[in-house]
Amino acid sequence: MDIEINRKLKEIYNLMYERNGSQNWWPADTQFEVVVGALLAQFVSWKNVETAIQNLERENLLSIEGICNAETEKLEELVRSTRFYKQKARKLKEFCGYVKEKYNADLDNFFDKDIYELRDELLSLYGIGEETADSIILYAAEKPIFVVDAYTRRVFGRLGYFKEDITYGQMQKFFMDNLEHDTKLFNDFHAQIVGVGNKHCNGKKTDCKTCPLESICKKCGAGL
């Protein structure tokens, strides 16, 4: 761990936390609901994901057994709000079928393994990429792995840490190497980055004047 980078990362986190408080992320009532949200969230706003989850709950299908037993066409219609709904319905079916067959539909049993063993297993399933796998590990399995995304790339690029061509793995390694491996910290740090990226540091128009990181952002002229 680089002590100076650790200090600066904590400064960044504290600036966001002091402005916005805990983000209480991921919003869900159960582990399985977190998984469903992670599988549906790609390329769509969270509001659309909530609509799909509410549809599944209304039809009593928000469970591994429920999704396994649901007709594919009905499932597609229930998650239509999430875009690419046919592929996402298949992702739900494939994930639930796998956990039912291999782990008797028991998520705790599925999650009860080393982080990277679980990650490899998730990545082997249809439609699950690195960000989705890591979101499931951090937010559902509650294991300490740092989730990164487009917001992380943008915010930390503008802070002066990342080049445009940095990979997912390189971004993740930066945080994993320079922060204590604490699930709650990783959880809220990622959520804070998403909040700043969404509200202040968006791709088309920035709102630097009200951003909690304005005083240390290289794009804003202050620098670290």
C-alpha atoms as a printed R data frame, in Angstrom:
    type eleno elety resid chain resno       x       y       z
1   ATOM     1    CA   MET     A     1   0.000   0.000   0.000
2   ATOM     2    CA   ASP     A     2   1.229   3.487  -0.899
3   ATOM     3    CA   ILE     A     3   0.650   5.524   2.280
4   ATOM     4    CA   GLU     A     4   0.414   8.836   0.423
5   ATOM     5    CA   ILE     A     5  -2.126   7.518  -2.082
6   ATOM     6    CA   ASN     A     6  -4.057   5.937   0.799
7   ATOM     7    CA   ARG     A     7  -4.174   9.350   2.502
8   ATOM     8    CA   LYS     A     8  -5.362  11.079  -0.661
9   ATOM     9    CA   LEU     A     9  -8.033   8.461  -1.342
10  ATOM    10    CA   LYS     A    10  -9.362   8.888   2.182
11  ATOM    11    CA   GLU     A    11  -9.378  12.657   1.665
12  ATOM    12    CA   ILE     A    12 -11.423  12.205  -1.511
13  ATOM    13    CA   TYR     A    13 -13.837   9.865   0.224
14  ATOM    14    CA   ASN     A    14 -14.224  12.157   3.243
15  ATOM    15    CA   LEU     A    15 -14.979  15.180   1.041
16  ATOM    16    CA   MET     A    16 -17.801  13.276  -0.628
17  ATOM    17    CA   TYR     A    17 -19.069  11.742   2.612
18  ATOM    18    CA   GLU     A    18 -19.091  15.056   4.488
19  ATOM    19    CA   ARG     A    19 -21.159  16.647   1.735
20  ATOM    20    CA   ASN     A    20 -23.574  13.815   1.008
21  ATOM    21    CA   GLY     A    21 -23.570  11.460   4.011
22  ATOM    22    CA   SER     A    22 -23.799   7.680   3.673
23  ATOM    23    CA   GLN     A    23 -25.394   6.628   0.382
24  ATOM    24    CA   ASN     A    24 -26.967   3.446   1.878
25  ATOM    25    CA   TRP     A    25 -26.279   1.519  -1.309
26  ATOM    26    CA   TRP     A    26 -27.343  -1.019  -2.652
27  ATOM    27    CA   PRO     A    27 -31.087  -0.307  -2.174
28  ATOM    28    CA   ALA     A    28 -32.697  -3.724  -1.686
29  ATOM    29    CA   ASP     A    29 -34.491  -5.808   0.934
30  ATOM    30    CA   THR     A    30 -32.731  -9.124   0.278
31  ATOM    31    CA   GLN     A    31 -29.516 -10.567  -1.145
32  ATOM    32    CA   PHE     A    32 -31.450 -11.929  -4.093
33  ATOM    33    CA   GLU     A    33 -32.963  -8.541  -4.870
34  ATOM    34    CA   VAL     A    34 -29.421  -7.129  -5.008
35  ATOM    35    CA   VAL     A    35 -28.451  -9.841  -7.494
36  ATOM    36    CA   VAL     A    36 -31.488  -9.149  -9.658
37  ATOM    37    CA   GLY     A    37 -30.712  -5.421  -9.624
38  ATOM    38    CA   ALA     A    38 -27.099  -6.055 -10.614
39  ATOM    39    CA   LEU     A    39 -28.162  -8.310 -13.487
40  ATOM    40    CA   LEU     A    40 -30.638  -5.726 -14.792
41  ATOM    41    CA   ALA     A    41 -28.736  -2.487 -14.201
42  ATOM    42    CA   GLN     A    42 -26.434  -2.397 -17.224
43  ATOM    43    CA   PHE     A    43 -27.124   0.441 -19.730
44  ATOM    44    CA   VAL     A    44 -30.195   1.722 -17.910
45  ATOM    45    CA   SER     A    45 -31.174   4.078 -15.087
46  ATOM    46    CA   TRP     A    46 -31.909   2.688 -11.643
47  ATOM    47    CA   LYS     A    47 -35.503   3.935 -11.875
48  ATOM    48    CA   ASN     A    48 -36.100   1.489 -14.743
49  ATOM    49    CA   VAL     A    49 -34.528  -1.340 -12.730
50  ATOM    50    CA   GLU     A    50 -36.835  -0.549  -9.797
51  ATOM    51    CA   THR     A    51 -39.822  -0.791 -12.131
52  ATOM    52    CA   ALA     A    52 -38.757  -4.273 -13.235
53  ATOM    53    CA   ILE     A    53 -38.128  -5.430  -9.647
54  ATOM    54    CA   GLN     A    54 -41.549  -4.143  -8.608
55  ATOM    55    CA   ASN     A    55 -43.108  -6.042 -11.524
56  ATOM    56    CA   LEU     A    56 -41.399  -9.266 -10.437
57  ATOM    57    CA   GLU     A    57 -42.479  -8.736  -6.835
58  ATOM    58    CA   ARG     A    58 -46.072  -8.044  -7.860
59  ATOM    59    CA   GLU     A    59 -46.159 -11.359  -9.725
60  ATOM    60    CA   ASN     A    60 -44.532 -13.218  -6.791
61  ATOM    61    CA   LEU     A    61 -41.533 -14.059  -8.972
62  ATOM    62    CA   LEU     A    62 -38.789 -12.294  -7.007
63  ATOM    63    CA   SER     A    63 -37.060 -15.509  -5.973
64  ATOM    64    CA   ILE     A    64 -34.802 -18.125  -7.517
65  ATOM    65    CA   GLU     A    65 -37.654 -20.613  -7.767
66  ATOM    66    CA   GLY     A    66 -40.027 -17.969  -9.091
67  ATOM    67    CA   ILE     A    67 -37.736 -16.958 -11.942
68  ATOM    68    CA   CYS     A    68 -36.830 -20.573 -12.739
69  ATOM    69    CA   ASN     A    69 -40.527 -21.430 -13.071
70  ATOM    70    CA   ALA     A    70 -41.592 -18.287 -14.939
71  ATOM    71    CA   GLU     A    71 -42.362 -18.497 -18.628
72  ATOM    72    CA   THR     A    72 -39.640 -16.771 -20.630
73  ATOM    73    CA   GLU     A    73 -42.035 -14.480 -22.512
74  ATOM    74    CA   LYS     A    74 -43.678 -13.342 -19.285
75  ATOM    75    CA   LEU     A    75 -40.303 -12.696 -17.666
76  ATOM    76    CA   GLU     A    76 -39.191 -10.658 -20.678
77  ATOM    77    CA   GLU     A    77 -42.310  -8.524 -20.420
78  ATOM    78    CA   LEU     A    78 -41.797  -7.920 -16.696
79  ATOM    79    CA   VAL     A    79 -38.244  -6.637 -17.225
80  ATOM    80    CA   ARG     A    80 -38.961  -4.757 -20.476
81  ATOM    81    CA   SER     A    81 -38.240  -1.404 -18.768
82  ATOM    82    CA   THR     A    82 -34.537  -2.293 -18.437
83  ATOM    83    CA   ARG     A    83 -33.635  -2.305 -22.194
84  ATOM    84    CA   PHE     A    84 -32.137  -5.377 -23.863
85  ATOM    85    CA   TYR     A    85 -34.851  -7.134 -21.893
86  ATOM    86    CA   LYS     A    86 -34.628 -10.432 -23.773
87  ATOM    87    CA   GLN     A    87 -30.949 -10.821 -22.905
88  ATOM    88    CA   LYS     A    88 -31.581  -9.704 -19.332
89  ATOM    89    CA   ALA     A    89 -34.430 -12.152 -18.884
90  ATOM    90    CA   ARG     A    90 -32.071 -14.855 -20.079
91  ATOM    91    CA   LYS     A    91 -29.412 -13.681 -17.608
92  ATOM    92    CA   LEU     A    92 -31.919 -14.024 -14.778
93  ATOM    93    CA   LYS     A    93 -32.965 -17.479 -15.989
94  ATOM    94    CA   GLU     A    94 -29.391 -18.702 -16.420
95  ATOM    95    CA   PHE     A    95 -28.229 -17.391 -13.038
96  ATOM    96    CA   CYS     A    96 -31.199 -18.779 -11.130
97  ATOM    97    CA   GLY     A    97 -31.058 -22.114 -12.916
98  ATOM    98    CA   TYR     A    98 -27.366 -22.443 -12.090
99  ATOM    99    CA   VAL     A    99 -27.772 -21.637  -8.395
100 ATOM   100    CA   LYS     A   100 -30.771 -23.974  -8.147
101 ATOM   101    CA   GLU     A   101 -28.952 -26.864  -9.806
102 ATOM   102    CA   LYS     A   102 -25.529 -26.458  -8.174
103 ATOM   103    CA   TYR     A   103 -26.464 -24.997  -4.774
104 ATOM   104    CA   ASN     A   104 -30.048 -26.103  -4.172
105 ATOM   105    CA   ALA     A   105 -31.208 -22.490  -4.694
106 ATOM   106    CA   ASP     A   106 -29.202 -21.398  -1.633
107 ATOM   107    CA   LEU     A   107 -27.396 -18.085  -2.229
108 ATOM   108    CA   ASP     A   108 -25.516 -18.296   1.080
109 ATOM   109    CA   ASN     A   109 -24.054 -21.613  -0.028
110 ATOM   110    CA   PHE     A   110 -23.130 -20.151  -3.414
111 ATOM   111    CA   PHE     A   111 -21.458 -17.137  -1.798
112 ATOM   112    CA   ASP     A   112 -19.571 -19.180   0.816
113 ATOM   113    CA   LYS     A   113 -16.190 -19.264  -0.898
114 ATOM   114    CA   ASP     A   114 -13.078 -17.225  -1.578
115 ATOM   115    CA   ILE     A   115 -13.735 -13.886  -3.306
116 ATOM   116    CA   TYR     A   116 -11.826 -14.735  -6.457
117 ATOM   117    CA   GLU     A   117 -13.231 -18.245  -6.694
118 ATOM   118    CA   LEU     A   118 -16.703 -16.710  -6.505
119 ATOM   119    CA   ARG     A   119 -15.712 -14.066  -9.061
120 ATOM   120    CA   ASP     A   120 -14.467 -16.672 -11.541
121 ATOM   121    CA   GLU     A   121 -17.673 -18.643 -11.104
122 ATOM   122    CA   LEU     A   122 -19.849 -15.591 -11.682
123 ATOM   123    CA   LEU     A   123 -17.857 -14.597 -14.767
124 ATOM   124    CA   SER     A   124 -18.429 -18.056 -16.224
125 ATOM   125    CA   LEU     A   125 -22.206 -17.457 -16.295
126 ATOM   126    CA   TYR     A   126 -24.092 -16.029 -19.256
127 ATOM   127    CA   GLY     A   127 -24.077 -12.238 -19.529
128 ATOM   128    CA   ILE     A   128 -22.105 -11.514 -16.342
129 ATOM   129    CA   GLY     A   129 -19.138  -9.193 -16.815
130 ATOM   130    CA   GLU     A   130 -16.647  -7.796 -14.344
131 ATOM   131    CA   GLU     A   131 -18.721  -4.901 -13.000
132 ATOM   132    CA   THR     A   132 -21.811  -7.080 -12.520
133 ATOM   133    CA   ALA     A   133 -19.817  -9.865 -10.866
134 ATOM   134    CA   ASP     A   134 -18.081  -7.438  -8.532
135 ATOM   135    CA   SER     A   135 -21.366  -5.710  -7.647
136 ATOM   136    CA   ILE     A   136 -22.835  -9.076  -6.656
137 ATOM   137    CA   ILE     A   137 -19.744  -9.913  -4.585
138 ATOM   138    CA   LEU     A   138 -19.637  -6.557  -2.779
139 ATOM   139    CA   TYR     A   139 -23.323  -5.768  -2.329
140 ATOM   140    CA   ALA     A   140 -24.980  -9.188  -2.154
141 ATOM   141    CA   ALA     A   141 -22.245 -11.496  -0.828
142 ATOM   142    CA   GLU     A   142 -20.844  -8.618   1.284
143 ATOM   143    CA   LYS     A   143 -17.227  -9.423   0.503
144 ATOM   144    CA   PRO     A   144 -14.585  -6.684   0.075
145 ATOM   145    CA   ILE     A   145 -13.935  -6.124  -3.603
146 ATOM   146    CA   PHE     A   146 -13.896  -2.638  -5.134
147 ATOM   147    CA   VAL     A   147 -16.442  -2.038  -7.888
148 ATOM   148    CA   VAL     A   148 -15.415   0.393 -10.627
149 ATOM   149    CA   ASP     A   149 -17.393   1.757 -13.560
150 ATOM   150    CA   ALA     A   150 -17.627   4.575 -16.089
151 ATOM   151    CA   TYR     A   151 -18.157   7.088 -13.282
152 ATOM   152    CA   THR     A   152 -14.947   5.922 -11.600
153 ATOM   153    CA   ARG     A   153 -13.027   6.359 -14.850
154 ATOM   154    CA   ARG     A   154 -14.434   9.854 -15.403
155 ATOM   155    CA   VAL     A   155 -14.120  11.199 -11.859
156 ATOM   156    CA   PHE     A   156 -10.632   9.844 -11.206
157 ATOM   157    CA   GLY     A   157  -9.518  10.799 -14.705
158 ATOM   158    CA   ARG     A   158 -10.483  14.397 -13.993
159 ATOM   159    CA   LEU     A   159  -8.809  14.206 -10.587
160 ATOM   160    CA   GLY     A   160  -5.611  13.296 -12.433
161 ATOM   161    CA   TYR     A   161  -5.230   9.628 -11.469
162 ATOM   162    CA   PHE     A   162  -6.403   7.720 -14.555
163 ATOM   163    CA   LYS     A   163  -5.567   7.916 -18.236
164 ATOM   164    CA   GLU     A   164  -8.367   7.485 -20.754
165 ATOM   165    CA   ASP     A   165  -7.248   4.014 -21.823
166 ATOM   166    CA   ILE     A   166  -7.053   2.538 -18.301
167 ATOM   167    CA   THR     A   167  -8.683  -0.896 -18.050
168 ATOM   168    CA   TYR     A   168 -11.280  -2.097 -15.558
169 ATOM   169    CA   GLY     A   169  -8.681  -4.311 -13.891
170 ATOM   170    CA   GLN     A   170  -6.153  -1.502 -13.580
171 ATOM   171    CA   MET     A   171  -8.713   0.813 -11.986
172 ATOM   172    CA   GLN     A   172  -9.794  -1.856  -9.541
173 ATOM   173    CA   LYS     A   173  -6.197  -2.714  -8.641
174 ATOM   174    CA   PHE     A   174  -5.501   0.953  -7.854
175 ATOM   175    CA   PHE     A   175  -8.166   0.962  -5.155
176 ATOM   176    CA   MET     A   176  -7.547  -2.573  -3.905
177 ATOM   177    CA   ASP     A   177  -3.816  -1.893  -3.540
178 ATOM   178    CA   ASN     A   178  -4.203   1.424  -1.726
179 ATOM   179    CA   LEU     A   179  -7.191   1.020   0.594
180 ATOM   180    CA   GLU     A   180  -7.863  -1.233   3.554
181 ATOM   181    CA   HIS     A   181 -10.058  -4.137   2.454
182 ATOM   182    CA   ASP     A   182 -13.220  -3.150   4.258
183 ATOM   183    CA   THR     A   183 -16.627  -4.047   2.820
184 ATOM   184    CA   LYS     A   184 -18.434  -1.000   4.228
185 ATOM   185    CA   LEU     A   185 -15.745   1.378   2.963
186 ATOM   186    CA   PHE     A   186 -15.708  -0.168  -0.515
187 ATOM   187    CA   ASN     A   187 -19.511  -0.110  -0.575
188 ATOM   188    CA   ASP     A   188 -19.937   3.558   0.284
189 ATOM   189    CA   PHE     A   189 -16.845   4.769  -1.601
190 ATOM   190    CA   HIS     A   190 -18.183   3.337  -4.848
191 ATOM   191    CA   ALA     A   191 -21.639   4.743  -4.142
192 ATOM   192    CA   GLN     A   192 -20.154   8.197  -3.444
193 ATOM   193    CA   ILE     A   193 -18.279   8.102  -6.762
194 ATOM   194    CA   VAL     A   194 -21.498   7.189  -8.589
195 ATOM   195    CA   GLY     A   195 -23.271  10.097  -6.875
196 ATOM   196    CA   VAL     A   196 -20.597  12.610  -7.872
197 ATOM   197    CA   GLY     A   197 -20.350  11.223 -11.392
198 ATOM   198    CA   ASN     A   198 -24.096  11.382 -11.864
199 ATOM   199    CA   LYS     A   199 -24.761  14.789 -10.310
200 ATOM   200    CA   HIS     A   200 -21.606  16.800 -10.985
201 ATOM   201    CA   CYS     A   201 -19.133  15.079 -13.272
202 ATOM   202    CA   ASN     A   202 -21.290  13.880 -16.074
203 ATOM   203    CA   GLY     A   203 -19.982  13.206 -19.537
204 ATOM   204    CA   LYS     A   204 -21.643  16.104 -21.380
205 ATOM   205    CA   LYS     A   205 -21.779  18.934 -18.858
206 ATOM   206    CA   THR     A   206 -19.949  19.290 -15.557
207 ATOM   207    CA   ASP     A   207 -21.185  21.094 -12.466
208 ATOM   208    CA   CYS     A   208 -17.866  21.850 -10.797
209 ATOM   209    CA   LYS     A   209 -18.989  24.712  -8.574
210 ATOM   210    CA   THR     A   210 -21.198  22.532  -6.371
211 ATOM   211    CA   CYS     A   211 -19.063  19.367  -6.565
212 ATOM   212    CA   PRO     A   212 -17.605  18.186  -3.228
213 ATOM   213    CA   LEU     A   213 -14.291  17.504  -5.045
214 ATOM   214    CA   GLU     A   214 -14.012  20.933  -6.692
215 ATOM   215    CA   SER     A   215 -11.199  22.078  -4.363
216 ATOM   216    CA   ILE     A   216  -8.907  19.182  -5.337
217 ATOM   217    CA   CYS     A   217  -9.916  18.520  -8.947
218 ATOM   218    CA   LYS     A   218  -7.274  19.087 -11.594
219 ATOM   219    CA   LYS     A   219  -9.926  19.780 -14.212
220 ATOM   220    CA   CYS     A   220 -11.167  22.643 -12.049
221 ATOM   221    CA   GLY     A   221  -7.641  24.064 -11.769
222 ATOM   222    CA   ALA     A   222  -6.966  23.273  -8.123
223 ATOM   223    CA   GLY     A   223  -5.256  19.895  -8.278
224 ATOM   224    CA   LEU     A   224  -4.221  17.611  -5.444
